[in-house]
Amino acid sequence: IYFTFSRLDAVFVFSPTSTHAEIICDSLKEGKSVMVEKPTAESFTDIKTCYETAENYGTVLLTSFQRRFDPAFASLKATAQSGTLGDLQLLRLTSRDNPKPSYEFLSNTDQEGCNLISDMAIHDIDMLVWLTSCAAPKSVFVMTHIRDETLQKIGEPDAGVVALTFQDGLMATIDVFRECVYGYDIRTEMFGTKGMAMADNPRRSSYSVDYLQGSSSPPLHYSFPQRFEKAFELALAHFYSCLSGDVQPLITKEECLLVSKIIEKAVESYKTGKVVNF
């Protein structure tokens, strides 16, 4: 049913994660390049199969981690590569959602694992993989809490911290919250031996007021469609460039597999309450 039109060049996959692998592989085998909303597929094995299929059939597979296309995060990556900050000592990533997803969504997403990690922190884990040039962590430890009474009955955390260490001494923390009353709060900080860099939140406008009693500024963006509107546009433009052969996909097979592996280890830590080594 994906290939009704013979002139179709590409397939966009924005369906439930459980359907990704089948749709992607069927599309690639028909010679259709694919852009898929994160994650590529449900498991490490399925992700590997999807990318190997793309390789075997000479088609493009782009997993859309849209934050990579945001100008602020792209500048953060350029700074990480430049060595300006010296040796990186700490990465601190923050994701605080708004509005809180529906209880139906939260009760039906990744029921076997922890959707706070696999659905929400996945963006921060991808950013961590990107900023560290796909360096494998040494260990991971997860702490969570359930504040919402309905989620307590469902058994899904709405707040958590993921702490990771690396072989070179780098440490990273990811804090994720399902509800943030003051807006959509997404930030990343890199701290090194020679300085610090941050991708901070843009606001709804650049207008601000400073006066004797203090200052005021506009609120944060309401949610992800507003915050990452430009990033989504740039991700789509990048996919078109990949189709024409001008560039290679920014998000690679190796990066997606490492993101999946980190999620697996983080979920293991969540379930056992222990530090998990890689």
Secondary structure as UniProt FT lines:
FT   TURN            2..3
FT   TURN            6..7
FT   STRAND          10..13
FT   HELIX           17..29
FT   TURN            30..31
FT   STRAND          33..37
FT   HELIX           44..57
FT   STRAND          61..64
FT   HELIX           66..69
FT   HELIX           71..82
FT   TURN            83..85
FT   STRAND          88..96
FT   HELIX           103..108
FT   TURN            111..112
FT   HELIX           116..121
FT   HELIX           122..131
FT   TURN            132..133
FT   STRAND          137..145
FT   HELIX           149..154
FT   STRAND          159..166
FT   TURN            167..168
FT   STRAND          171..177
FT   TURN            181..182
FT   STRAND          185..192
FT   TURN            193..194
FT   STRAND          195..199
FT   STRAND          209..211
FT   TURN            212..213
FT   STRAND          214..216
FT   HELIX           224..227
FT   HELIX           229..244
FT   HELIX           253..272
FT   STRAND          276..277
//
